[in-house]
């Protein structure tokens, strides 16, 4: 599936192909992560970092995180599209039978599009009569946290952020920034370019450590998903192009 299948029905017929954007997204995520790492290595410990350098670093890290979730989205969408369009490219009859079952069991495309991302993965596993991911599974929980970061960034709403050890809890609900700090602080290295006085999210959170965690856990999750389905991963042929540092 990492190669683009071509179809022709005669010399005068147009060429038809199905692209694989999931591969582009994970390659982009890894490359952007690597570029962010290069900046951190060069400027870590530098007191006055040029503004344009900080902006480039932020752009690399932000878009690496976003591309990691785009990879998760496009991976499951492409699998479903192949099943829905009866575009079976496997030589293995067992693999093609699985896609046919998905096509037969999940016929409402609108319901697929509206389903939460992780629900789509779980539903495909259920249709394939394979074990589902359970809450508490590290890969599942990490990807769930990653999707929450993406959703917050994509649908951003401003909120008050309190900095300092002496901060007290408000009577209201926990802020998104506080929840991210509680859930993520020990999962990866913080951004070394962020000043100590800045809050955990977004400044200290969005560094190479977070981007690398996003890329690696997206791949771990998808690897396990395809292993359970007993299908080849569409990105298998480009694994060597996913270095994050």
N, C-alpha and C positions, 0 to 999 in steps of 0.2 A: 504493500500500500504506500510505501514511501516513493515509488516511481509513479509517474502519471500515465495511466492506461490510455491508449489511443484506440479509436474506432474508425474504420472506414468501410463503406459499403459499395465501393466502386471508384474508378479512377476520377470520375467527375464529381464525386461526393465531397462535401466539406469534412475536414477532420474534426472529430469531437474528442474532448478531453475533460477530465475531472481533476481540478487542482486540489492541493492539500495544504491549506493555510495553517493547519495546526503545526506543521513542521517549520514553517516560516516564523511563527510566533515564538516557539521555544528556542529556535536559533537566535532570534532577535533578543529574547530575554537574557540568554546566556552572554551574548556579545555585549549588551548594554551593562550587564552586571560586571563583566570583565573591565570595561572602560571606567566604570565607577571605582573599581578596585585600584586601577592604575593611578587615578587621581588621589585616592586616599593614601597610597604608598608614598607618593611624591610630596604631599602637603601635610601629612600627619605631623603635628608638632610645630608647624609654621604658625607664627602669631597672627600676621596680617595676610590672610589668603585673599587674592583678588576676587572681586565680586563675580567676574565672568567665569572663573574657575568653579566657584560655589554653585553658580547657576547651571553649568554643564554637568557637574556632579549630581545635582538634584534632578536634572532632566534624565540622566542615565538611570538613576536608581528608581525614580518614579515610573518610568516607562518599562523598566525591567519587571517590576512588580505587576504592572498592568498587563504586560505581554504574557506573563506566566499564567494569569487567569484567562486571558484570551486563548491561550493554548488549551487549557482545560475545556473551555466553552467549545472551541472549534473541533476538538478531538471527538467529543461525544456527538456533536452536531453532524460531523462528517460520517461517523459510523451509522447514525440514524438515517442520514440522507441516502447512503448506499443501500440500506435495507429498504427504505421507502421507494426508491427509484428502481429497485431490482438490479442494481449495478453490482453484480457479483464478479469479483476478479480473482477469487481464490480457486486454486486447482483442487483443494481439499473439499470433498463433498460435505464433510462434517461442518466446516466453516460456512459454506454456502447455506447449509440447512439452518444454521443459527440465524443468519441474516433473514432468511425467509420467515423464520418464526417471529423475529422482531417485526417484520413487515405485517404479518398476520395479526399479531397481538396488540400492536400499538398503531392503529390506523388513523387516529386523529392527530394530524400534524399540529393543529393549533394547541392542543393539550400538551404536546411535547414542547413547543416553543414557550409556553407559559409556565411550565414546571420549573421549580428551582433547580439550579445546576446540579447539586449533589443528588437530588431526587431523580434526575434523568439517569445518572450513573447507576443508582440503586435499582431503578425500574428495569433497566436493560439487564442487569445481573439477575433479577427475579425472573424475567422472561426467559433467560437462558438457563434457569434453574441452577444458578450458581450461588455460593454463599455471599450474603450482603456484607458491606462494611458495617461495623458496629461502633457505636459511640464509645470512646475509650481507645479505639484503634489509633495509634499515633499518626499514621499517614492521613487517616480520615479527619482527625481533629486538627492537624496542622493545615490541611487544605481548607477546612471550614473557617479557620482563623484568617487564612490568606484571602479567601473570598470576602470576608467581612471587611478587611482592609480595602480591597478593591471597591466594594460597594460604597464605603464611606468616602473614598477619594472621588469616585465617579458621580456621586449624588451628595456632594459636600454641603453640610449646613454648619454655619458658624456657631461656636459655643464658647462659653467662658472657660479659660484654663487657669488654674491656680498653681503657682510654682512655689516650692519651699517645703522644708520638712515640717514646718509648723502649721501647715494647711489643715483645715478641718472640713469634715463632710457637711455639705449642705443638706437641708431638709429634703431637697428634691431628689430626682433620680440621679444615678451615677452617670457621669459624662462619658462620651465615647473615648475621649483621650485617656481618662482614668482606667476604663475597662481594658483598653489596649495595653496600657502600662502593666496592669496586673497580669494579663494573659501572656504577654509577649516578652517581657523584660529578660527572662532567663532562657529564651529560645534561640537567641543569636546575639552576636557582638553588636554593640551600639555604634552609631556613626562617630568615628574619631574626629571628624571635622566640626562637630557641634560643640558649642561652648557649654561649660558646666551649668551655666545659669538658665539654659534653655530647657523647655519641657521634653519629656520622653517622646511624646507624639505631637507633631510629626518629626521634629528635628533630629532627635537622638535615635528614633526608630528607623528612619529611612536612610540607611547607609548600606554599604556593601553586604554587611551581615544579613540584613533583611532580604535584600535582592537574591543573594545566594541561597538562603533558606527557602525563598519562594520558588526558585528554579528547581532546586534539588527535590523539594517535597512534591512539586507538581509532577515530576518524573517518577518519583517513588510511587505516588498514588496511581498514576496511569499504568506504570509497569505492573502493579498488583492487579489492577482492573483487567488488563489484557491477559494476564496470567490466569486469572479466575475464569475468564471467558474462553481461554485456550485459543486466542487469536494472536497473530503477530502484531506487534506495535507498529504503527505507520511511520514512526520516527527512527526505527531501528537502524536504518542505513546511514543516519547522520549523527549517531551518538558521539563520534569523535569530534564533532564540531560544537560541543556544548560545554567547553571549559569555562569556568566562572571566575578564574583568576590567572 
